[in-house]
């Protein structure tokens, strides 16, 4: 299955945006904390222009804490990009893993290194099968992720971009104040900030 999603940046306080949704009948259905460690064997090749390629060759060690359980897994994300660098679609391979510390140790023995750590709290609000996931990302700010549940296998780039534009407008139509971005990349931005911000200074 080929899924698409958009990740947009809030241009107002999260509580204000949530209040707008609640007034329209949205309800909180889930709360979680995510701790992602991206590991790569290509860290020495990293430069400002190849971040997406390095991420494509990375594995993700994920700890997901829900209200009454913790899920640990190893994930590989295969993202397809358009010529502007925006994500067209994503396929994931997930493997349950009870011991992420041992997994990290195993990958380090295979000469993988930690690329970036991404930590965030998630609040999911839902109405009529639509789910908006507020992500309060450490060192980045608040985002909203919105996944389209349809299968986009075989769809053209135009059809995908049109669907993403419609998804963006759906969120805007709730009255939530957003920036114009439709494809905020958490790991990408944090890598840029960690390795290349103020590089000339």
C-alpha atoms as one frame of an Amber mdcrd trajectory, in Angstrom:
protein
   0.000   0.000   0.000   1.281   3.447  -0.959   0.234   6.145   1.489   0.578
   9.899   1.420   0.619  12.371   4.265   1.261  16.028   4.885   3.114  17.559
   7.804   2.322  21.222   8.354   3.686  23.784  10.801   1.461  25.553  13.291
   1.536  29.343  13.217  -0.250  29.701  16.571  -0.175  28.097  20.004  -1.120
  24.418  20.013  -3.782  24.882  22.702  -5.484  27.560  20.587  -5.547  25.246
  17.549  -6.915  22.381  19.669  -9.632  24.649  21.069 -10.759  25.424  17.498
 -11.014  21.713  16.701 -12.885  20.897  19.914 -15.442  23.577  19.119 -16.097
  21.726  15.834 -16.611  18.352  17.497 -13.108  16.894  17.321 -12.132  14.709
  20.272  -8.764  13.561  21.602  -8.440   9.831  20.922  -4.752   9.141  21.567
  -1.709  10.497  23.330   1.839   9.204  22.985   5.540   9.980  23.257   7.947
   9.030  20.483  11.717   8.713  20.715  13.369   8.041  17.341  17.059   7.324
  16.786  18.179   7.413  13.140  21.300   5.357  12.453  23.384   5.297   9.305
  26.619   3.814   8.005  27.014   6.884   5.765  27.606   9.610   8.387  31.065
  10.491   7.040  29.469  11.205   3.623  26.872  13.614   5.071  26.751  17.081
   3.568  24.121  19.793   3.271  23.001  18.585  -0.160  22.568  14.850   0.485
  20.602  14.731   3.761  17.575  13.063   2.150  19.759  10.407   0.496  21.497
   9.663   3.813  18.110   9.394   5.549  16.992   6.969   2.835  19.939   4.742
   3.797  19.192   4.939   7.525  17.382   2.685   9.953  15.122   4.061  12.638
  15.011   2.719  16.198  11.627   3.793  17.577  10.235   3.766  21.098   6.536
   4.616  21.188   5.013   5.133  24.639   1.238   4.983  24.764  -0.934   5.433
  27.848  -0.662   1.797  28.952   2.111   0.197  26.876   5.395   0.758  25.072
   6.029  -0.355  21.495   9.603  -0.764  20.284  10.497  -1.372  16.674  13.113
  -1.041  13.967  11.811   0.792  10.919  13.035   1.458   7.407  11.267   4.237
   5.519  11.457   4.322   1.738  10.301   7.791   0.734   9.776   8.948  -2.836
  10.506  12.610  -3.565   9.553  14.972  -6.371  12.016  17.348  -8.052  11.421
  19.993  -5.351  12.401  17.548  -2.617   8.837  17.151  -1.306   7.726  13.680
  -0.248   5.383  12.073  -2.791   4.767   8.834  -0.911   6.243   6.526   1.689
   6.494   2.788   2.249   7.584   1.406   5.630   9.124  -1.852   6.772   8.612
  -2.458  10.506  10.186  -5.078  12.734   9.184  -5.513  16.380  12.186  -5.294
  18.722  12.019  -5.810  22.482  15.521  -4.442  23.179  16.457  -1.272  21.282
  19.716  -0.877  23.243  20.924  -4.243  21.933  19.708  -3.324  18.460  21.704
  -0.065  18.631  24.759  -2.030  19.784  24.316  -4.477  16.893  24.106  -1.676
  14.324  27.151   0.045  15.855  29.107  -3.206  15.359  28.062  -2.971  11.697
  29.609   0.547  11.625  26.325   2.408  11.848  26.397   5.665  13.825  23.683
   7.803  15.371  22.656  10.433  12.846  19.952  12.272  14.776  17.542  11.775
  17.664  13.972  13.035  17.243  11.749  13.243  20.332   8.157  14.438  20.321
   4.825  14.228  22.089   1.745  13.398  20.014  -1.900  14.330  20.593  -4.341
  12.875  18.054  -7.723  14.555  17.496 -10.402  12.873  15.413 -13.805  13.490
  13.852 -15.625  11.480  11.138 -12.571   9.210  10.535 -10.291  12.231  10.021
  -7.274  12.264  12.346  -4.963  15.209  12.974  -1.814  14.335  14.942  -0.311
  17.302  16.788   3.426  16.740  17.211   5.275  18.822  19.783   8.839  18.247
  18.562  11.837  18.931  20.799  13.962  21.763  19.317  11.592  22.226  16.365
   8.112  23.362  17.436   4.581  22.116  16.811   3.484  20.327  13.658   0.300
  18.592  12.476   0.561  15.327  10.576  -2.407  14.220   8.480  -2.353  10.819
   6.757  -4.584   9.983   3.830  -5.980   6.460   4.376  -6.495   5.778   0.650
  -4.100   3.643  -1.394  -2.198   5.834  -3.893  -0.487   2.939  -5.697  -0.456
   3.756  -9.422  -1.599   7.368  -8.937   0.131  10.114 -10.923   2.228  12.866
  -9.383  -0.511  15.368 -10.264  -3.149  13.284  -8.481  -0.929  12.997  -5.393
  -0.167  16.732  -5.306  -3.852  17.542  -5.744  -4.749  15.246  -2.839  -2.085
  16.875  -0.639  -3.359  20.355  -1.531  -6.897  19.273  -0.596  -5.638  17.855
   2.713  -3.852  21.127   3.491  -7.018  23.098   2.724  -9.072  20.781   4.941
  -6.893  21.723   7.921  -6.936  25.429   6.980 -10.745  25.318   6.743 -10.951
  24.428  10.447  -9.574  27.922  11.145  -6.180  26.695  12.338  -3.386  29.128
  11.510  -0.637  27.393   9.472   2.466  28.385   7.544   2.433  27.613   3.798
   4.581  24.478   4.248   2.954  21.131   3.433   5.922  18.823   3.890   7.882
  19.668   7.045  10.558  16.991   7.537  11.424  16.585  11.217  14.656  14.588
  10.903  15.829  16.634   7.902  15.424  19.979   9.725  17.043  18.714  12.927
  20.021  17.334  10.969  20.365  20.663   9.160  20.345  22.489  12.511  22.721
  20.047  14.234  25.402  19.711  11.551  25.141  22.762   9.278  23.581  25.708
  11.135  26.061  28.571  11.625  28.598  26.521   9.642  30.365  29.714   8.480
  30.847  31.044  12.014
